[in-house]
Structure formats: C-alpha cells, structure tokens
Amino acid sequence: MFLSLLITIKNLMPPPEIALTLGVVLFALSWIRPRRIISLPREGARTKLLAWVGIAGSLLVVVVATVVSAVAVASYAHSTSGFDGWWRRPAPLFVAALVVAVAALALRRMPLPAPGERAIAPRRPWHTFVSRVLLWISGIAAVLLAGTAVWQGAIGASAPSDAQFLGNVPLPTDLPIFMTFNSGYGFVAGAGWPNYLPTLVVLAVAAVVFIVGLRADANRPLFARSSASSVRAERELTARVLTFLLLGGLITTLGAVWMHAGSIGQGNIALNEVRPSEGADLAAEPVIVGSGYYAIARPMNLVGHLLQTAGVAFLLRLAVDTARALVASRRAAAAAGTSNDETALSGVRR
C-alpha cells in the first residue's frame, strides 16, 4: 500500500530535470534554519526597490528557470538542431543580470544631495560593501561556468555527411556542434561554440553589470548630515540583495550547463569481439566504449541537478526572506513613529 502510494506520487510529480520539481523540496528543507538570510533598511525608496528586487526579481528568475528546463525536457525526444539549447541554459543568469541592471539604474535615479549638502568621501572600489565570502563563492561559480563553457566549446567539431551519429540525431549542419566519440567512430551533438558561446557572453555581461552597478552605488554622494554607520549598513544591505540574486541565477545556470555536458558525455557503446577457437566462433565479453570524459559525465550530471535545484531553492528562500524583512522593516518604522509620538505627547504634558 505504502509502496504503491509512493509510486503514484512519483508518477504525478513533474520530471526532476525541471528546476522547480526538486527546488521546492530543498526550499522546504531550508526551513530547518528559519533565520532570515536578508535584511532591509528602514522605510524609504531604497527599501522599496530592494524589496522589489528580492521578491519579484527572484521569482522571475525561478519562473524562467522552470520554463526553460521544462522546454528542454519536452524537446529532448524530438529531432533538434543540435544547438537549440544555446539560449535556455544561460537564461536564468541573463534574467538575474537584467534585474540587477534595472535596479542599478533605479538607484542612480534616486534624488542626490545638493552640491552644498554633500559630504566629502574618497573613491571606493566596487567591492567595498560586498561580503568577501559571497565574492569568493560567486567567483568560484563564475570560473567553473566559464571553464566548462570554454572546454565544451573547444571540443566541438563538424561532422561529415556520412558520419555515424549517436544519441539524438540533429538536422544536417556544417556547424561545429559535435563531440567526437571514440576517435571519430561516431559523433554526439550538443558541444561546440554555437552551444556555449552565448553562455560566455551572458556571464561577461553579468559580471560587467554587477561591477558597474556596485561601483556606482558605493560612490554615490552622501548627505553631509548622514552618519557613516547608517550609510554603510544601507549600502551593505543593497550589495547583499544584488549579490544574492545574481548568485542564484549563476548557480542555476551552472547547474543547467553541467546537466547538459554530463548528459551528452554519458553515451557509450558495446563492441562485441569474436574470437575463433577450435573452428568455432565464440563471442568474447563486450567491450564498453564511452566518451572522452565518460568517467566524470555521470557525476557531473548529478551535480548539475543538485546545483540547479539549489539555485532555485535559494532564490525562493531569498524571495520569502525579503518579504519577511520588508514586514519587519515596516513594523520597526511604525514602532519608531509611535515612540516619537508618545515622547512628544509626554513633553507637552510636562
């Protein structure tokens, strides 16, 4: 009875390749630690903007990651061009970078202090208000994504018209989208620059947007009457929200790339060797031949699943915790306003 119930639940669940399927499970498990991962400044234009980025921006990336992964699952069994996933894998990172770019432009449009009201401040590097731990994690993820894209792009080759194709056979093309299998015995579609160059371009754009946006906010003019501690806290919170959003898109895209690279690298064929013995043909044990990175393809695919799931779960947690932080910020502002009113009334009574 219990086993049949589990089988029924499994059949009703969407495929695990879809980003949201296991992302929701990992998101639920994240509540083992209920403490918020984000905070927001007190009420103001910056608070509203960061709330929009953290809630709407995160959910938008999750929706895009879910849609593109569902499209990939739906189109897996159909005849493809061999590079139709070029836009799907970097889509979550692209949307995250787009949200960060819009947020950076909105920050620039916020009112600035008049020239006579500005405090003198030194030029700060772009990473002044960013957590060093988050920078290291983002840098490692970016290096892994760039390294994988360069590697998979470099192994791409064109296939002759009479070549033997393995796996999903694409439409005829001269583009270098094939990975050679067993020194030219066959060709597997899914590699090459047509598949991975867009990922590198999106990664470069995301890095530029991130650095330019944080540099502009770090060197935004200060009001002369503002305290250094309040300004630092405000800008650290801003950098944290933007970094978290971009990191979620980066991890989700890295997972999608590793899933794809691991999937095409798992192909193998069995070669039967016939040995004559005493006038009879006896078939020896078949020899299994895999791709050039067959040994790491399966682990790479599984880690890709985990990374995509973790990226979606992280973005869901960011959205929920941003909403919680917004409620806490409004309550703190309301409590401060009530306290000020009581103080004023008590002063009148005296």
QUINORGI-V74400 format. One record per pair of residues at least 24 apart in sequence whose C-alpha atoms are under 10 Angstrom apart, sorted by the first residue. I is the first residue (numbers start at 1). GAP is how many residues later the second one is. Records with the same first field share a line. If there is no record, write none. Layout:
# QUINORGI-V74400
I->GAP / GAP
This chain:
# QUINORGI-V74400
14->56
15->54 / 55 / 58
16->53 / 54 / 57 / 289 / 293
17->49 / 52 / 53 / 55 / 56 / 239 / 242 / 287 / 288 / 291 / 292
18->47 / 48 / 49 / 50 / 51 / 52 / 53 / 54 / 55 / 287 / 290 / 291
19->43 / 44 / 45 / 46 / 47 / 48 / 49 / 50 / 51 / 233 / 236 / 237 / 286 / 287 / 288 / 289 / 290 / 291 / 292 / 293 / 294
20->42 / 43 / 45 / 46 / 47 / 49 / 50 / 288 / 289 / 290 / 291 / 292 / 293 / 296
21->45 / 288 / 291
22->283 / 284 / 286 / 287 / 288 / 290 / 291
23->39 / 43 / 282 / 283 / 284 / 285 / 286 / 287 / 288 / 289 / 290 / 291 / 292 / 293
24->285 / 286 / 288 / 289 / 290 / 292 / 293
25->284 / 285 / 288
26->280 / 283 / 284 / 285 / 286 / 287 / 288 / 290 / 291
27->282 / 283 / 284 / 285 / 286 / 287 / 288 / 289 / 290
28->285 / 288 / 289
29->284
30->283 / 284 / 287
31->286
34->287
35->286
36->281 / 282 / 284 / 285 / 286 / 288 / 289
37->203 / 204 / 207 / 277 / 280 / 281 / 283 / 284 / 285 / 288
38->199 / 200 / 202 / 203 / 206 / 279 / 280 / 281 / 282 / 283 / 284 / 285 / 286 / 287 / 288
39->195 / 198 / 199 / 201 / 202 / 282 / 283 / 284 / 285 / 286 / 287 / 289 / 290
40->193 / 194 / 196 / 197 / 198 / 200 / 201 / 282 / 283 / 284 / 285 / 286 / 287 / 288 / 289 / 290
41->189 / 190 / 192 / 193 / 194 / 195 / 196 / 197 / 284 / 285 / 288 / 289 / 292
42->192 / 284 / 286 / 287 / 288 / 289 / 290 / 291
43->283 / 286 / 287 / 288 / 289 / 290 / 291
45->61 / 62 / 65 / 66
46->57 / 60 / 61 / 64 / 188 / 189 / 192
47->187 / 190 / 191 / 278 / 279 / 282 / 283
48->278
49->54 / 55 / 57 / 58 / 189
50->53 / 57 / 187 / 188 / 189 / 190 / 191 / 192 / 272 / 276
51->190 / 268 / 270 / 271 / 272 / 273 / 274 / 275
52->47 / 51 / 267 / 270 / 271
53->43 / 46 / 47 / 49 / 50 / 185 / 188 / 189 / 192 / 265 / 266 / 269
54->45 / 187 / 188 / 190 / 191 / 261 / 262 / 263 / 264 / 265 / 266 / 267 / 268 / 269
55->190 / 260 / 261 / 262 / 263 / 264 / 265 / 266 / 267 / 268 / 271
56->43 / 263 / 266
57->38 / 39 / 40 / 41 / 42 / 43 / 46 / 185 / 188 / 189 / 258 / 261 / 262
58->34 / 37 / 38 / 41 / 186 / 187 / 188 / 190 / 191 / 254 / 256 / 257 / 258 / 259 / 260 / 261 / 262 / 264
59->253 / 256 / 257 / 258 / 259 / 260 / 261
60->32 / 35 / 36 / 39 / 255
61->30 / 31 / 32 / 33 / 34 / 35 / 36 / 38 / 184 / 185 / 187 / 188 / 191 / 250 / 251 / 254 / 255
62->30 / 33 / 34 / 186 / 187 / 190 / 249 / 250 / 251 / 252 / 253 / 254
63->29 / 249
64->24 / 27 / 28 / 29 / 30 / 31 / 32
65->24 / 25 / 26 / 27 / 28 / 30 / 184 / 187 / 188 / 191 / 243 / 246 / 247
66->26 / 242 / 246
67->24
68->24 / 188
69->187 / 239
72->188
76->92
77->90 / 91 / 92
78->90 / 91 / 92
79->89 / 90 / 91 / 92
80->88 / 89 / 90 / 91 / 92 / 109
81->87 / 88 / 89 / 90 / 91 / 92 / 96 / 108 / 109
82->86 / 87 / 88 / 89 / 90 / 91 / 93 / 94 / 95 / 96 / 106 / 107 / 108 / 109 / 110 / 112 / 113
83->87 / 92 / 93 / 94 / 95 / 106 / 107 / 108 / 109 / 110 / 111 / 112 / 113
84->86 / 106 / 110 / 111
85->105 / 109 / 110 / 111 / 172 / 175
86->104 / 107 / 108 / 109 / 110 / 111 / 112 / 113 / 171
87->108 / 109 / 111 / 112 / 115
88->110 / 111 / 165 / 168 / 169
89->106 / 107 / 109 / 110 / 163 / 164 / 165 / 166 / 167 / 168 / 169 / 170 / 171
90->106 / 108 / 109 / 110 / 111 / 112 / 113 / 159 / 160 / 162 / 163 / 164 / 166 / 167
91->107 / 108 / 111 / 158 / 159 / 161 / 162 / 165
92->110 / 154 / 156 / 157 / 158 / 159 / 160 / 161 / 162 / 164 / 219 / 220
93->106 / 109 / 110 / 112 / 113 / 152 / 153 / 154 / 155 / 156 / 157 / 158 / 159 / 160 / 161
94->105 / 107 / 108 / 109 / 111 / 112 / 152 / 155 / 156 / 159
95->107 / 111 / 150 / 151 / 154
96->110 / 146 / 147 / 148 / 149 / 150 / 151 / 152 / 153 / 154
97->105 / 106 / 108 / 109 / 110 / 111 / 112 / 113 / 145 / 148 / 149 / 150 / 152 / 153
98->107 / 108 / 111 / 148
99->110 / 143 / 146 / 147
100->106 / 109 / 110 / 113 / 114 / 141 / 142 / 143 / 145 / 146
101->105 / 107 / 108 / 109 / 111 / 112 / 141
102->107 / 111
103->110 / 135 / 139
104->105 / 106 / 108 / 109 / 110 / 111 / 112 / 113 / 138
105->108 / 111 / 112
107->106 / 109 / 110 / 113 / 131
108->105 / 108 / 109 / 112
112->108 / 109 / 110 / 111
113->107 / 108 / 109 / 110 / 111
114->107 / 108 / 109 / 110
115->106 / 108
116->107 / 108
117->104 / 105 / 106 / 107 / 108
118->103 / 104 / 105 / 106 / 107 / 108
119->102 / 103 / 104 / 105 / 106 / 107
120->101 / 102 / 103 / 104
121->98 / 99 / 100 / 101 / 103
122->97
123->92 / 95 / 96 / 97
124->91 / 92 / 93 / 94 / 95 / 96
125->86 / 89 / 90 / 91 / 93 / 94
126->84 / 85 / 86 / 87 / 88 / 89 / 90 / 91 / 92 / 93 / 113
127->83 / 84 / 87 / 88 / 91 / 109 / 112
128->86 / 87 / 90 / 91 / 104 / 107 / 108 / 111
129->85 / 86 / 88 / 89 / 103 / 104 / 105 / 106 / 107 / 108 / 109 / 110 / 111
130->84 / 88 / 105 / 106 / 107 / 108 / 109 / 110 / 111 / 112 / 113
131->105 / 108 / 109 / 112
134->106 / 109 / 110 / 113
135->108 / 112
137->110 / 114
138->105 / 106 / 108 / 109 / 110 / 112 / 113
139->68 / 108
141->106 / 109 / 110 / 112 / 113
142->58 / 61 / 62 / 64 / 65 / 105 / 108 / 109 / 112
143->60
144->110 / 114
145->54 / 55 / 58 / 105 / 106 / 108 / 109 / 110 / 112 / 113
146->50 / 51 / 53 / 54 / 55 / 57 / 58 / 108
147->53
148->48 / 51 / 52 / 106 / 109 / 110 / 113
149->42 / 43 / 44 / 46 / 47 / 48 / 49 / 50 / 51 / 105 / 108 / 109 / 112
150->42 / 43 / 46 / 47 / 49 / 50
151->40 / 41 / 42 / 45
152->25 / 26 / 27 / 38 / 39 / 40 / 41 / 43 / 44 / 45 / 105 / 109
153->24 / 25 / 26 / 37 / 38 / 39 / 40 / 41 / 42 / 43 / 44 / 47
154->25 / 37 / 38 / 39 / 42
155->24 / 25 / 36 / 37 / 38
156->24 / 31 / 32 / 33 / 34 / 35 / 36 / 37 / 38 / 39 / 40
157->30 / 31 / 32 / 34 / 35 / 36
158->29 / 31 / 34
159->25 / 27 / 28 / 29 / 30
160->27
163->24
164->24
165->24
166->98 / 101 / 102 / 103
167->97 / 100 / 101
168->96
179->85 / 86 / 112 / 113
180->111 / 112
181->84 / 86 / 87 / 88 / 108 / 109 / 110 / 111
182->86 / 87 / 107 / 108 / 109 / 110
183->108 / 109
186->105
187->104
188->76 / 77 / 79 / 103
189->75
190->70 / 71 / 73 / 74 / 75
191->69 / 70 / 73 / 74
195->62
196->61
199->54 / 55 / 58
203->47 / 50
206->40 / 43 / 44
207->39
210->29 / 32 / 33 / 36
213->26 / 29
214->24 / 25 / 28 / 29
241->77 / 81
244->70 / 71 / 74
245->66 / 69 / 70 / 73 / 74
246->69
247->64 / 67 / 68
248->59 / 60 / 62 / 63 / 64 / 65 / 66 / 67 / 68 / 70
249->59 / 62 / 63 / 65 / 66
250->57 / 58 / 61
251->53 / 55 / 56 / 57 / 58 / 59 / 60 / 61 / 63
252->52 / 53 / 54 / 55 / 56 / 57 / 58 / 59 / 60 / 61 / 62 / 63
253->51 / 54 / 55 / 58
254->49 / 50 / 51 / 53 / 54 / 57
255->45 / 46 / 47 / 48 / 49 / 50 / 51 / 52 / 53 / 54 / 55 / 56
256->45 / 47 / 48 / 49 / 50 / 51 / 52 / 53
257->43 / 44 / 47 / 48 / 50 / 51
258->39 / 41 / 42 / 43 / 44 / 45 / 46 / 47 / 48 / 49 / 50
259->38 / 39 / 40 / 41 / 42 / 43 / 44 / 45 / 46 / 47 / 48 / 49
260->37 / 40 / 41 / 44 / 45
261->32 / 36 / 37 / 39 / 40 / 43
262->31 / 32 / 34 / 35 / 36 / 37 / 38 / 39 / 40 / 41 / 42
263->31 / 34 / 35 / 37 / 38 / 39 / 41
264->27 / 29 / 30 / 33 / 34 / 37
265->25 / 26 / 27 / 28 / 29 / 30 / 31 / 32 / 33 / 35 / 36
266->24 / 25 / 26 / 27 / 28 / 29 / 30 / 31 / 32 / 33 / 34 / 35
267->24 / 26 / 27 / 30 / 31
268->26
